Amino acid sequence: VNITSVSGMRPTPKTAAYGAAKAGIINFTVTTAVEWAPKGIQVNAIGAGTFVTDLTPAILKVPGKARDDRLAKIPDGRQGQPAEIGKAFAGFQKYLYRQAAL
């Protein structure tokens, strides 16, 4: 299970290297999934959106039109919290363990 980001699919100013790295992980995940599927091996990725971290762009930290416009593009209308990605990963692991037990 790989961890990637929507930045690998959606360009964001001043994040070219980060976006390129995440796009590489997405491509690696899809390619290995195709190559390993005949052997019964699943390859997956969790693609996180915008999360509140020390790296969160300043535009998302200050209330105003720019922040509101950016958050309007997120289906939930809010940034995720770091603990939420951990819960998603843990839930996905449980799913994979159940599948492996079948």
C-alpha positions in Angstrom: 0.0 0.0 0.0 1.5 3.3 -1.1 0.7 6.7 0.2 0.2 9.4 -2.4 -1.6 12.7 -2.8 -4.0 14.5 -5.0 -1.0 16.7 -5.9 0.1 13.9 -8.1 -3.0 14.5 -10.3 -3.7 18.2 -9.7 -1.1 20.8 -10.2 -0.5 23.3 -7.4 1.7 26.3 -7.7 5.2 26.0 -6.1 4.9 22.2 -5.6 6.3 20.9 -8.9 8.8 18.5 -7.3 6.3 17.2 -4.7 3.6 16.8 -7.4 6.0 15.0 -9.7 7.1 12.6 -6.9 3.5 11.8 -6.0 2.6 11.3 -9.7 5.5 8.8 -9.9 4.1 6.9 -6.9 0.7 6.8 -8.6 2.2 5.5 -11.8 4.3 3.0 -9.9 1.2 1.7 -8.1 -0.9 1.3 -11.2 2.0 -0.3 -13.2 2.8 -2.8 -10.4 -0.9 -3.6 -9.9 -1.2 -4.5 -13.6 2.1 -6.5 -13.5 1.4 -8.4 -10.3 -2.3 -9.0 -10.7 -1.7 -12.3 -12.6 0.1 -13.6 -9.5 -2.8 -12.7 -7.2 -0.9 -9.7 -5.6 -2.9 -6.5 -5.1 -1.1 -3.1 -5.1 -3.0 -0.1 -3.8 -2.5 3.5 -2.9 -4.2 5.9 -0.5 -4.4 9.3 -2.1 -4.7 12.0 0.5 -6.1 15.5 -0.2 -5.3 18.7 1.7 -4.4 18.1 5.4 -3.6 20.5 8.2 0.2 20.2 8.8 3.2 22.4 9.3 3.5 22.4 5.5 0.0 23.6 4.8 0.2 26.6 2.5 -0.2 30.0 4.2 -3.2 30.6 1.9 -5.2 27.9 3.8 -4.3 29.2 7.2 -5.7 32.7 6.9 -9.5 33.2 6.6 -10.5 35.1 3.4 -11.6 34.7 -0.2 -8.5 32.8 -1.4 -8.9 30.3 1.4 -12.7 30.0 0.8 -12.1 29.5 -2.9 -9.6 26.7 -2.3 -11.8 25.0 0.3 -14.8 25.2 -2.1 -12.9 22.7 -4.3 -12.8 20.1 -1.6 -16.0 18.0 -1.4 -16.1 18.2 2.4 -15.3 21.9 2.3 -12.6 21.5 4.9 -9.0 20.3 5.3 -8.4 16.8 6.7 -6.7 16.3 10.1 -3.5 14.1 10.3 -5.2 11.5 12.5 -7.8 10.9 9.7 -5.3 9.6 7.3 -4.0 7.2 10.0 -7.6 5.9 10.5 -8.1 5.5 6.7 -4.8 3.5 6.5 -5.7 1.3 9.5 -9.2 0.6 8.0 -7.6 -0.3 4.6 -5.2 -2.6 6.4 -8.1 -4.4 8.1 -9.8 -4.8 4.7 -6.6 -6.3 3.2 -6.2 -8.7 6.1 -9.8 -9.9 5.7 -9.2 -10.4 2.0 -6.0 -12.4 2.6 -7.8 -14.6 5.1 -10.4 -15.7 2.5 
